[in-house]
Amino acid sequence: MNLFIDTAEVAEIREAQSWGILDGVTTNPSLVAKTGRDFESVLREICSIVDGPISAEVVSTDAPGMVEEGARLARLHRNVVVECPVTPEGLKATRSLTGRGHRVNVTLVFSAAQALLAAKAGAAFISPFVGRLDDVGHDGMDVVGQILEMLDHYTYPAEVLVASVRSPVHVIRAAQMGAHGATCPFAVLQQLVKHPLTDVGLERFLADWKKAKH
Ligand code: E4P
């Protein structure tokens, strides 16, 4: 089970990386905009922190533009994975970028149908957005189940990277289903490690240790 962090904040990435559990990073235009920094310099810095797939999204909406932008991003570092939306233009760009040897994360996936097309276009990663599906009254994890079941019959190289994760429950369900990975905001990674009984237990151990003679 791969755990990615879904942020462009380098301080969060450094901290998560120091825990020794991080396999990669995903960003998106909203997350990069929030940093107020130049995209390429943030991307370079992220690549210097984590040695794993780093998703960087294109903002062009036409295939030639996406391909040009994606190829430029991919040239920045060998770990850059180009993120393309699952639109007809995005599928064209995915096919073209994978043909040139670049890895593509097909993003904004909300259905098994979209995931099938992404796999056929050569995606290295497929990102179903579970939290946003939950927000509109669906069960996002049901879609993940459908995608995994579907891909299990074939040999597409695509990995299912559960995205738009809002809580540890999404991550655990993803792992139980055998999803290849989940990308989590830093807050969710913190929630994953935290348990009140761990805190109370540790406090008690330390208090008992202080009382004892040694
Ligand atoms: C994935 O690449 C996206 O950045 C993502 O997970 C978006 O999640 P959100 O719905 O919390 O914005």
py3Dmol code that shows the C-alpha trace and the ligand (Angstrom):
import py3Dmol

protein = """\
ATOM      1  CA  MET A   1       0.000   0.000   0.000  1.00  0.00           C
ATOM      2  CA  ASN A   2       1.583   3.236  -1.100  1.00  0.00           C
ATOM      3  CA  LEU A   3       0.998   6.349   0.967  1.00  0.00           C
ATOM      4  CA  PHE A   4       1.381   9.677  -0.787  1.00  0.00           C
ATOM      5  CA  ILE A   5       0.968  13.132   0.677  1.00  0.00           C
ATOM      6  CA  ASP A   6      -1.443  15.454  -1.099  1.00  0.00           C
ATOM      7  CA  THR A   7       0.033  18.919  -0.634  1.00  0.00           C
ATOM      8  CA  ALA A   8       2.449  21.443  -2.115  1.00  0.00           C
ATOM      9  CA  GLU A   9       3.564  22.701   1.320  1.00  0.00           C
ATOM     10  CA  VAL A  10       7.188  21.657   1.586  1.00  0.00           C
ATOM     11  CA  ALA A  11       7.230  21.851   5.401  1.00  0.00           C
ATOM     12  CA  GLU A  12       4.461  19.228   5.542  1.00  0.00           C
ATOM     13  CA  ILE A  13       6.257  17.082   2.975  1.00  0.00           C
ATOM     14  CA  ARG A  14       9.533  17.263   4.926  1.00  0.00           C
ATOM     15  CA  GLU A  15       7.785  16.269   8.159  1.00  0.00           C
ATOM     16  CA  ALA A  16       5.898  13.336   6.585  1.00  0.00           C
ATOM     17  CA  GLN A  17       9.070  12.233   4.804  1.00  0.00           C
ATOM     18  CA  SER A  18      10.903  12.181   8.145  1.00  0.00           C
ATOM     19  CA  TRP A  19       8.409   9.585   9.454  1.00  0.00           C
ATOM     20  CA  GLY A  20       9.744   7.116   6.893  1.00  0.00           C
ATOM     21  CA  ILE A  21       6.332   6.164   5.524  1.00  0.00           C
ATOM     22  CA  LEU A  22       6.035   8.321   2.419  1.00  0.00           C
ATOM     23  CA  ASP A  23       6.041   6.851  -1.094  1.00  0.00           C
ATOM     24  CA  GLY A  24       5.213   9.917  -3.170  1.00  0.00           C
ATOM     25  CA  VAL A  25       3.521  13.297  -3.450  1.00  0.00           C
ATOM     26  CA  THR A  26       0.526  14.635  -5.341  1.00  0.00           C
ATOM     27  CA  THR A  27      -0.141  18.295  -6.006  1.00  0.00           C
ATOM     28  CA  ASN A  28      -2.833  20.093  -7.944  1.00  0.00           C
ATOM     29  CA  PRO A  29      -3.218  23.685  -9.185  1.00  0.00           C
ATOM     30  CA  SER A  30      -5.276  24.679  -6.105  1.00  0.00           C
ATOM     31  CA  LEU A  31      -2.657  23.298  -3.699  1.00  0.00           C
ATOM     32  CA  VAL A  32       0.199  24.998  -5.574  1.00  0.00           C
ATOM     33  CA  ALA A  33      -1.706  28.307  -5.713  1.00  0.00           C
ATOM     34  CA  LYS A  34      -2.171  28.146  -1.930  1.00  0.00           C
ATOM     35  CA  THR A  35       1.615  28.209  -1.430  1.00  0.00           C
ATOM     36  CA  GLY A  36       1.924  31.506  -3.339  1.00  0.00           C
ATOM     37  CA  ARG A  37       5.160  30.157  -4.832  1.00  0.00           C
ATOM     38  CA  ASP A  38       6.390  29.557  -8.354  1.00  0.00           C
ATOM     39  CA  PHE A  39       5.242  26.103  -9.514  1.00  0.00           C
ATOM     40  CA  GLU A  40       8.514  24.898 -10.984  1.00  0.00           C
ATOM     41  CA  SER A  41      10.587  25.899  -7.971  1.00  0.00           C
ATOM     42  CA  VAL A  42       8.115  24.195  -5.579  1.00  0.00           C
ATOM     43  CA  LEU A  43       8.210  21.093  -7.763  1.00  0.00           C
ATOM     44  CA  ARG A  44      12.014  21.018  -7.812  1.00  0.00           C
ATOM     45  CA  GLU A  45      12.100  21.382  -4.038  1.00  0.00           C
ATOM     46  CA  ILE A  46       9.546  18.580  -3.548  1.00  0.00           C
ATOM     47  CA  CYS A  47      11.619  16.329  -5.818  1.00  0.00           C
ATOM     48  CA  SER A  48      14.659  17.010  -3.653  1.00  0.00           C
ATOM     49  CA  ILE A  49      12.778  15.845  -0.532  1.00  0.00           C
ATOM     50  CA  VAL A  50      10.957  12.692  -1.694  1.00  0.00           C
ATOM     51  CA  ASP A  51      12.384  10.041  -3.981  1.00  0.00           C
ATOM     52  CA  GLY A  52       9.109   8.712  -5.393  1.00  0.00           C
ATOM     53  CA  PRO A  53       6.421   9.682  -7.894  1.00  0.00           C
ATOM     54  CA  ILE A  54       5.597  13.412  -7.673  1.00  0.00           C
ATOM     55  CA  SER A  55       2.406  14.346  -9.529  1.00  0.00           C
ATOM     56  CA  ALA A  56       2.296  17.759 -11.179  1.00  0.00           C
ATOM     57  CA  GLU A  57      -0.847  18.819 -12.997  1.00  0.00           C
ATOM     58  CA  VAL A  58      -1.083  20.560 -16.339  1.00  0.00           C
ATOM     59  CA  VAL A  59      -3.390  23.557 -16.651  1.00  0.00           C
ATOM     60  CA  SER A  60      -3.790  23.571 -20.424  1.00  0.00           C
ATOM     61  CA  THR A  61      -7.139  22.216 -21.585  1.00  0.00           C
ATOM     62  CA  ASP A  62      -6.181  21.152 -25.125  1.00  0.00           C
ATOM     63  CA  ALA A  63      -4.130  18.032 -25.820  1.00  0.00           C
ATOM     64  CA  PRO A  64      -1.193  19.719 -27.599  1.00  0.00           C
ATOM     65  CA  GLY A  65      -0.930  22.245 -24.754  1.00  0.00           C
ATOM     66  CA  MET A  66      -1.111  19.498 -22.119  1.00  0.00           C
ATOM     67  CA  VAL A  67       1.564  17.490 -23.909  1.00  0.00           C
ATOM     68  CA  GLU A  68       3.905  20.462 -24.189  1.00  0.00           C
ATOM     69  CA  GLU A  69       3.336  21.481 -20.571  1.00  0.00           C
ATOM     70  CA  GLY A  70       3.552  17.908 -19.311  1.00  0.00           C
ATOM     71  CA  ALA A  71       6.790  17.217 -21.189  1.00  0.00           C
ATOM     72  CA  ARG A  72       8.271  20.414 -19.715  1.00  0.00           C
ATOM     73  CA  LEU A  73       7.266  19.383 -16.176  1.00  0.00           C
ATOM     74  CA  ALA A  74       8.571  15.846 -16.703  1.00  0.00           C
ATOM     75  CA  ARG A  75      11.933  17.252 -17.816  1.00  0.00           C
ATOM     76  CA  LEU A  76      12.359  18.928 -14.410  1.00  0.00           C
ATOM     77  CA  HIS A  77      12.989  15.619 -12.642  1.00  0.00           C
ATOM     78  CA  ARG A  78      12.843  11.893 -13.413  1.00  0.00           C
ATOM     79  CA  ASN A  79      10.227  11.414 -10.630  1.00  0.00           C
ATOM     80  CA  VAL A  80       7.707  13.881 -12.040  1.00  0.00           C
ATOM     81  CA  VAL A  81       4.423  12.250 -13.043  1.00  0.00           C
ATOM     82  CA  VAL A  82       2.274  14.430 -15.287  1.00  0.00           C
ATOM     83  CA  GLU A  83      -1.298  14.833 -14.084  1.00  0.00           C
ATOM     84  CA  CYS A  84      -3.952  15.131 -16.788  1.00  0.00           C
ATOM     85  CA  PRO A  85      -7.704  15.448 -16.237  1.00  0.00           C
ATOM     86  CA  VAL A  86      -9.963  12.706 -17.586  1.00  0.00           C
ATOM     87  CA  THR A  87     -11.397  14.648 -20.508  1.00  0.00           C
ATOM     88  CA  PRO A  88     -11.176  13.651 -24.188  1.00  0.00           C
ATOM     89  CA  GLU A  89      -8.237  16.071 -24.540  1.00  0.00           C
ATOM     90  CA  GLY A  90      -6.707  14.673 -21.356  1.00  0.00           C
ATOM     91  CA  LEU A  91      -6.951  11.125 -22.731  1.00  0.00           C
ATOM     92  CA  LYS A  92      -5.261  12.186 -25.982  1.00  0.00           C
ATOM     93  CA  ALA A  93      -2.517  13.867 -23.979  1.00  0.00           C
ATOM     94  CA  THR A  94      -2.142  10.803 -21.737  1.00  0.00           C
ATOM     95  CA  ARG A  95      -1.673   8.548 -24.748  1.00  0.00           C
ATOM     96  CA  SER A  96       0.828  10.934 -26.301  1.00  0.00           C
ATOM     97  CA  LEU A  97       2.819  11.543 -23.102  1.00  0.00           C
ATOM     98  CA  THR A  98       3.013   7.826 -22.265  1.00  0.00           C
ATOM     99  CA  GLY A  99       4.147   7.208 -25.858  1.00  0.00           C
ATOM    100  CA  ARG A 100       7.042   9.567 -25.175  1.00  0.00           C
ATOM    101  CA  GLY A 101       7.983   7.623 -22.050  1.00  0.00           C
ATOM    102  CA  HIS A 102       6.405   9.926 -19.455  1.00  0.00           C
ATOM    103  CA  ARG A 103       4.204   8.650 -16.638  1.00  0.00           C
ATOM    104  CA  VAL A 104       0.710  10.120 -16.342  1.00  0.00           C
ATOM    105  CA  ASN A 105      -1.642  10.307 -13.363  1.00  0.00           C
ATOM    106  CA  VAL A 106      -5.171  10.663 -14.727  1.00  0.00           C
ATOM    107  CA  THR A 107      -6.996  12.864 -12.286  1.00  0.00           C
ATOM    108  CA  LEU A 108     -10.517  14.044 -11.472  1.00  0.00           C
ATOM    109  CA  VAL A 109     -11.840  10.501 -11.904  1.00  0.00           C
ATOM    110  CA  PHE A 110     -15.367  10.069 -10.539  1.00  0.00           C
ATOM    111  CA  SER A 111     -16.552   6.848 -12.239  1.00  0.00           C
ATOM    112  CA  ALA A 112     -15.397   3.372 -13.225  1.00  0.00           C
ATOM    113  CA  ALA A 113     -16.099   4.303 -16.857  1.00  0.00           C
ATOM    114  CA  GLN A 114     -13.613   7.169 -16.682  1.00  0.00           C
ATOM    115  CA  ALA A 115     -11.092   4.882 -14.974  1.00  0.00           C
ATOM    116  CA  LEU A 116     -11.400   2.306 -17.777  1.00  0.00           C
ATOM    117  CA  LEU A 117     -10.631   4.950 -20.394  1.00  0.00           C
ATOM    118  CA  ALA A 118      -7.707   6.232 -18.337  1.00  0.00           C
ATOM    119  CA  ALA A 119      -6.275   2.706 -18.129  1.00  0.00           C
ATOM    120  CA  LYS A 120      -6.715   2.229 -21.875  1.00  0.00           C
ATOM    121  CA  ALA A 121      -4.966   5.548 -22.578  1.00  0.00           C
ATOM    122  CA  GLY A 122      -1.904   4.256 -20.726  1.00  0.00           C
ATOM    123  CA  ALA A 123      -2.218   5.933 -17.319  1.00  0.00           C
ATOM    124  CA  ALA A 124       0.393   4.961 -14.745  1.00  0.00           C
ATOM    125  CA  PHE A 125      -1.941   6.164 -11.977  1.00  0.00           C
ATOM    126  CA  ILE A 126      -5.701   6.620 -11.834  1.00  0.00           C
ATOM    127  CA  SER A 127      -6.960   9.005  -9.148  1.00  0.00           C
ATOM    128  CA  PRO A 128     -10.589   8.521  -8.067  1.00  0.00           C
ATOM    129  CA  PHE A 129     -11.685  11.482  -5.926  1.00  0.00           C
ATOM    130  CA  VAL A 130     -13.561   9.759  -3.109  1.00  0.00           C
ATOM    131  CA  GLY A 131     -14.162  12.732  -0.790  1.00  0.00           C
ATOM    132  CA  ARG A 132     -15.731  14.839  -3.516  1.00  0.00           C
ATOM    133  CA  LEU A 133     -18.034  11.910  -4.409  1.00  0.00           C
ATOM    134  CA  ASP A 134     -19.040  11.577  -0.742  1.00  0.00           C
ATOM    135  CA  ASP A 135     -19.749  15.330  -0.724  1.00  0.00           C
ATOM    136  CA  VAL A 136     -22.453  14.886  -3.364  1.00  0.00           C
ATOM    137  CA  GLY A 137     -24.126  11.950  -1.657  1.00  0.00           C
ATOM    138  CA  HIS A 138     -22.310   9.003  -3.267  1.00  0.00           C
ATOM    139  CA  ASP A 139     -19.984   6.529  -1.599  1.00  0.00           C
ATOM    140  CA  GLY A 140     -16.642   7.320  -3.220  1.00  0.00           C
ATOM    141  CA  MET A 141     -15.160   4.050  -2.002  1.00  0.00           C
ATOM    142  CA  ASP A 142     -17.804   2.109  -3.967  1.00  0.00           C
ATOM    143  CA  VAL A 143     -16.325   3.568  -7.135  1.00  0.00           C
ATOM    144  CA  VAL A 144     -12.850   2.510  -5.986  1.00  0.00           C
ATOM    145  CA  GLY A 145     -14.194  -1.030  -5.495  1.00  0.00           C
ATOM    146  CA  GLN A 146     -15.656  -1.048  -9.000  1.00  0.00           C
ATOM    147  CA  ILE A 147     -12.391   0.194 -10.504  1.00  0.00           C
ATOM    148  CA  LEU A 148     -10.294  -2.406  -8.674  1.00  0.00           C
ATOM    149  CA  GLU A 149     -12.662  -5.225  -9.608  1.00  0.00           C
ATOM    150  CA  MET A 150     -12.619  -4.126 -13.238  1.00  0.00           C
ATOM    151  CA  LEU A 151      -8.840  -3.755 -13.510  1.00  0.00           C
ATOM    152  CA  ASP A 152      -8.321  -7.111 -11.834  1.00  0.00           C
ATOM    153  CA  HIS A 153      -9.479  -8.837 -15.040  1.00  0.00           C
ATOM    154  CA  TYR A 154      -6.809  -7.206 -17.195  1.00  0.00           C
ATOM    155  CA  THR A 155      -3.135  -6.349 -17.260  1.00  0.00           C
ATOM    156  CA  TYR A 156      -3.193  -2.566 -17.547  1.00  0.00           C
ATOM    157  CA  PRO A 157      -0.222  -1.183 -15.664  1.00  0.00           C
ATOM    158  CA  ALA A 158      -2.338   1.545 -13.992  1.00  0.00           C
ATOM    159  CA  GLU A 159      -2.216   1.853 -10.211  1.00  0.00           C
ATOM    160  CA  VAL A 160      -5.306   3.066  -8.381  1.00  0.00           C
ATOM    161  CA  LEU A 161      -4.331   6.020  -6.202  1.00  0.00           C
ATOM    162  CA  VAL A 162      -7.272   6.921  -3.976  1.00  0.00           C
ATOM    163  CA  ALA A 163      -7.483  10.721  -3.866  1.00  0.00           C
ATOM    164  CA  SER A 164      -9.578  13.443  -2.239  1.00  0.00           C
ATOM    165  CA  VAL A 165      -9.068  11.543   0.998  1.00  0.00           C
ATOM    166  CA  ARG A 166     -10.790  13.156   3.971  1.00  0.00           C
ATOM    167  CA  SER A 167     -10.253  10.742   6.846  1.00  0.00           C
ATOM    168  CA  PRO A 168      -8.319   7.670   8.011  1.00  0.00           C
ATOM    169  CA  VAL A 169     -11.435   5.608   7.190  1.00  0.00           C
ATOM    170  CA  HIS A 170     -10.875   6.282   3.483  1.00  0.00           C
ATOM    171  CA  VAL A 171      -7.264   5.080   3.799  1.00  0.00           C
ATOM    172  CA  ILE A 172      -8.117   1.922   5.723  1.00  0.00           C
ATOM    173  CA  ARG A 173     -10.943   1.028   3.359  1.00  0.00           C
ATOM    174  CA  ALA A 174      -8.581   1.629   0.426  1.00  0.00           C
ATOM    175  CA  ALA A 175      -6.012  -0.741   1.971  1.00  0.00           C
ATOM    176  CA  GLN A 176      -8.667  -3.377   2.753  1.00  0.00           C
ATOM    177  CA  MET A 177      -9.812  -3.252  -0.861  1.00  0.00           C
ATOM    178  CA  GLY A 178      -6.252  -3.624  -2.097  1.00  0.00           C
ATOM    179  CA  ALA A 179      -5.977  -0.215  -3.749  1.00  0.00           C
ATOM    180  CA  HIS A 180      -2.376   0.404  -4.780  1.00  0.00           C
ATOM    181  CA  GLY A 181      -2.213   3.642  -2.825  1.00  0.00           C
ATOM    182  CA  ALA A 182      -3.903   6.637  -1.271  1.00  0.00           C
ATOM    183  CA  THR A 183      -2.856  10.265  -1.305  1.00  0.00           C
ATOM    184  CA  CYS A 184      -3.650  12.079   1.924  1.00  0.00           C
ATOM    185  CA  PRO A 185      -3.568  15.631   3.194  1.00  0.00           C
ATOM    186  CA  PHE A 186      -1.019  16.052   6.006  1.00  0.00           C
ATOM    187  CA  ALA A 187      -3.875  16.325   8.539  1.00  0.00           C
ATOM    188  CA  VAL A 188      -5.072  12.820   7.592  1.00  0.00           C
ATOM    189  CA  LEU A 189      -1.544  11.403   7.964  1.00  0.00           C
ATOM    190  CA  GLN A 190      -1.491  12.936  11.457  1.00  0.00           C
ATOM    191  CA  GLN A 191      -4.882  11.378  12.230  1.00  0.00           C
ATOM    192  CA  LEU A 192      -3.616   8.008  11.014  1.00  0.00           C
ATOM    193  CA  VAL A 193      -0.826   7.922  13.589  1.00  0.00           C
ATOM    194  CA  LYS A 194      -2.815   9.437  16.448  1.00  0.00           C
ATOM    195  CA  HIS A 195      -4.762   7.383  19.005  1.00  0.00           C
ATOM    196  CA  PRO A 196      -5.864   8.704  22.422  1.00  0.00           C
ATOM    197  CA  LEU A 197      -5.035   5.363  24.068  1.00  0.00           C
ATOM    198  CA  THR A 198      -1.478   5.605  22.735  1.00  0.00           C
ATOM    199  CA  ASP A 199      -1.104   9.056  24.329  1.00  0.00           C
ATOM    200  CA  VAL A 200      -2.603   7.969  27.662  1.00  0.00           C
ATOM    201  CA  GLY A 201      -0.593   4.746  27.623  1.00  0.00           C
ATOM    202  CA  LEU A 202       2.670   6.557  26.973  1.00  0.00           C
ATOM    203  CA  GLU A 203       1.952   9.131  29.689  1.00  0.00           C
ATOM    204  CA  ARG A 204       1.338   6.308  32.178  1.00  0.00           C
ATOM    205  CA  PHE A 205       4.501   4.408  31.184  1.00  0.00           C
ATOM    206  CA  LEU A 206       6.606   7.548  31.618  1.00  0.00           C
ATOM    207  CA  ALA A 207       4.987   8.464  34.961  1.00  0.00           C
ATOM    208  CA  ASP A 208       5.575   4.912  36.314  1.00  0.00           C
ATOM    209  CA  TRP A 209       9.139   4.986  35.055  1.00  0.00           C
ATOM    210  CA  LYS A 210       9.815   8.270  36.907  1.00  0.00           C
ATOM    211  CA  LYS A 211       8.402   6.840  40.169  1.00  0.00           C
ATOM    212  CA  ALA A 212      10.564   3.737  40.046  1.00  0.00           C
ATOM    213  CA  LYS A 213      14.087   3.660  41.436  1.00  0.00           C
ATOM    214  CA  HIS A 214      16.749   2.954  38.812  1.00  0.00           C
TER     215      HIS A 214
END
"""
ligand_1 = """\
12
E4P
C -5.216 14.536 -6.006
O -4.272 14.554 -6.748
C -5.899 15.785 -5.606
O -4.939 16.727 -5.207
C -6.824 15.651 -4.445
O -6.704 14.533 -3.689
C -7.908 16.615 -4.285
O -8.616 16.432 -3.105
P -9.673 17.451 -2.515
O -11.022 16.982 -2.899
O -9.482 17.372 -1.030
O -9.359 18.812 -3.086
"""
view = py3Dmol.view(width=600, height=400)
view.addModel(protein, "pdb")
view.setStyle({"model": 0}, {"cartoon": {"style": "trace"}})
view.addModel(ligand_1, "xyz")
view.setStyle({"model": 1}, {"stick": {}})
view.zoomTo()
view.show()
